[in-house]
Amino acid sequence: MDLLIVAKQPLPGRAKTRLIPAYGADGAAALAAAALADTFAAAAACRADRVVVSFDGDPTGIVPAAFEVVPQVHGDLAVRLAGAWADAAGPGLQIGMDTPQLTAADLDGAFDALEVPGTDAVLGPAADGGWWAIGFHRCPPGVFAGIPTSRSDTGPRQLARLRSLGLTTTLLPTVTDVDEPADAVTVAAAAPGTRFAAAVRAHGRVGADR
């Protein structure tokens, strides 16, 4: 079973731009770096046979040496999501870098769900209406095409697409992904021992009492 992680280099001004008004460009980048480190730690501890990181930027010193790194293809998010599956050797689960609260047990639970007989796909809904994970035995062509991202109906539309392709789909637990400043606070409170939570505490909010 492969774990595919879609991520990008946490550079100030490019990473977590919706957090910049609250944390500043450097703070938002620090939160992104911490979230990525937490994600990689969970990935390293889960039961995936192989971890492949589809990475935008320079992975040096960021991506663990034990992981395979492939450059992200150019295009919109749907194209990049589909492109990551080109390097999957078989069944797999795809996640991003916005859910630092995930543990190895959470990832293993998603693998378990995909392995249930009769299950063709899994989808992890996000609390904001998006999704945090998707998995297949084999990624079908066109599964992401035309589905708008970062909207309250992204997850439901992705689920509808899976079902329209005839895939029996199991829903994973709903989690909060970090897009907005309020999400950062929520996730840090839910997982206080993570690097991400430490970064939230360290950087605070721009203009807030420290």
C-alpha positions in Angstrom: 0.0 0.0 0.0 1.4 3.4 -1.0 1.0 6.7 0.8 1.0 9.7 -1.5 1.6 13.1 0.0 1.1 16.2 -2.1 3.1 19.1 -0.6 5.2 22.2 -1.3 8.2 23.9 0.1 7.1 26.1 3.0 8.4 29.4 1.8 7.2 32.8 3.2 4.7 34.4 1.0 3.9 31.1 -0.8 2.9 28.8 2.0 -0.4 29.0 3.8 -1.3 32.4 2.4 -4.7 32.5 4.1 -2.9 32.4 7.4 -0.7 35.5 6.6 -3.2 38.1 7.8 -3.1 36.5 11.3 0.4 35.2 11.5 2.5 37.1 9.0 4.3 35.6 6.0 7.1 34.2 8.1 4.7 32.8 10.8 2.5 31.2 8.2 5.5 29.6 6.6 6.6 28.3 10.0 3.2 26.8 10.6 3.3 25.1 7.2 6.8 23.7 7.9 5.6 22.3 11.3 2.5 20.8 9.7 4.6 19.2 7.0 7.0 17.8 9.7 4.1 16.3 11.6 2.6 14.8 8.5 6.0 13.2 7.6 6.3 11.8 11.1 2.9 10.1 10.9 3.8 8.8 7.5 7.0 7.3 8.7 5.3 5.5 11.5 2.3 4.2 9.6 2.2 0.8 7.8 2.5 2.1 4.3 4.9 0.0 2.2 6.1 3.1 0.4 5.7 6.8 0.9 5.9 9.0 -2.2 6.0 12.8 -1.9 4.8 14.8 -4.8 6.7 18.0 -4.0 6.7 21.5 -5.3 10.0 23.2 -4.6 13.4 22.0 -3.2 12.9 19.0 -0.9 16.5 19.2 0.5 16.4 19.0 4.2 12.6 18.8 4.3 11.6 15.4 3.0 12.9 12.4 4.9 15.5 10.4 3.0 13.5 7.2 3.3 10.6 8.7 1.2 10.5 8.9 -2.6 10.3 12.3 -4.0 8.8 13.2 -7.4 8.3 16.7 -8.8 4.8 17.9 -8.9 3.3 18.2 -12.4 2.3 21.7 -13.6 -1.3 22.6 -13.7 -4.3 23.3 -11.5 -4.9 21.3 -8.3 -6.9 18.6 -10.1 -4.0 18.0 -12.5 -1.5 17.9 -9.7 -3.6 15.5 -7.7 -4.0 13.1 -10.6 -0.3 13.5 -11.5 0.7 12.2 -8.1 -1.0 8.9 -8.8 1.2 8.3 -11.8 3.9 7.1 -9.4 1.6 4.8 -7.4 2.6 1.1 -7.7 -0.8 -0.2 -6.6 -3.4 0.6 -4.0 -2.8 3.8 -2.2 -4.0 6.7 0.0 -3.4 10.4 -0.9 -3.2 13.2 1.6 -1.9 16.7 1.7 0.0 18.8 4.3 -3.0 20.5 6.0 -3.8 17.9 8.6 -0.9 17.9 11.1 -3.1 16.3 13.8 -3.2 13.0 11.9 -1.5 10.1 13.5 -0.1 6.8 12.2 -3.1 5.1 13.6 -5.4 7.4 11.6 -3.5 6.6 8.4 -3.5 2.9 9.2 -7.3 3.1 9.7 -7.7 4.5 6.3 -5.6 1.7 4.8 -7.8 -0.8 6.7 -10.9 0.8 5.3 -9.6 0.5 1.7 -8.8 -3.1 2.2 -12.3 -4.1 3.3 -13.6 -6.5 0.6 -15.9 -4.7 -1.8 -14.5 -1.3 -1.2 -13.2 0.5 -4.3 -12.3 3.9 -2.8 -12.2 5.8 0.5 -12.7 9.5 1.0 -12.0 11.6 4.1 -14.3 14.6 4.4 -12.9 17.8 5.8 -15.0 19.9 8.2 -15.1 22.8 5.8 -16.6 20.8 3.0 -13.4 19.7 1.3 -11.6 16.4 1.8 -8.4 15.4 3.5 -7.7 12.0 2.1 -8.7 9.9 -0.9 -7.7 6.3 -1.7 -8.1 3.8 -4.5 -7.0 0.4 -5.5 -6.3 2.1 -8.9 -6.9 5.7 -9.6 -9.5 6.0 -12.4 -9.0 8.5 -15.2 -10.8 11.8 -14.8 -11.6 11.3 -11.1 -10.5 14.8 -10.2 -11.3 16.6 -13.5 -13.6 19.6 -13.3 -14.2 19.5 -9.5 -13.6 23.0 -8.0 -11.3 23.1 -5.0 -11.5 25.1 -1.8 -15.3 25.3 -1.7 -17.9 24.0 0.7 -19.1 21.5 -1.9 -15.7 20.2 -3.0 -16.0 17.0 -0.8 -19.6 16.2 -1.8 -18.8 16.7 -5.4 -15.8 14.5 -5.2 -17.9 11.8 -3.5 -20.5 12.1 -6.2 -17.8 11.7 -8.9 -16.5 8.5 -7.2 -20.0 7.1 -7.1 -20.7 8.1 -10.7 -17.7 6.1 -11.8 -19.2 3.1 -10.1 -16.8 3.1 -7.2 -18.1 1.7 -3.9 -16.8 4.4 -1.5 -16.3 4.3 2.3 -16.2 7.6 4.1 -13.4 8.1 6.6 -13.8 10.2 9.8 -14.3 14.0 9.2 -11.3 16.1 10.3 -10.4 19.8 10.3 -7.8 20.8 7.8 -5.8 24.0 8.3 -6.9 26.7 5.8 -7.9 29.7 7.9 -6.6 31.1 11.1 -9.5 29.7 13.1 -8.6 26.2 11.8 -5.0 26.6 13.1 -6.3 27.4 16.6 -8.7 24.4 16.5 -6.2 21.9 15.3 -3.5 23.1 17.7 -6.0 22.7 20.6 -7.0 19.2 19.4 -3.3 18.1 19.1 -1.3 20.1 21.6 1.7 17.8 21.5 2.4 18.4 17.8 5.0 20.5 16.2 2.2 22.5 14.6 0.7 23.3 18.0 4.1 24.4 19.2 4.4 26.7 16.2 1.0 28.2 16.7 1.9 29.0 20.3 5.3 30.4 19.3 4.1 32.7 16.6 0.8 33.8 18.0 -1.4 36.1 15.9 -0.2 39.4 14.4 -1.4 42.2 16.6 -2.4 39.9 19.4 -1.1 40.0 23.0 1.8 37.6 23.2 
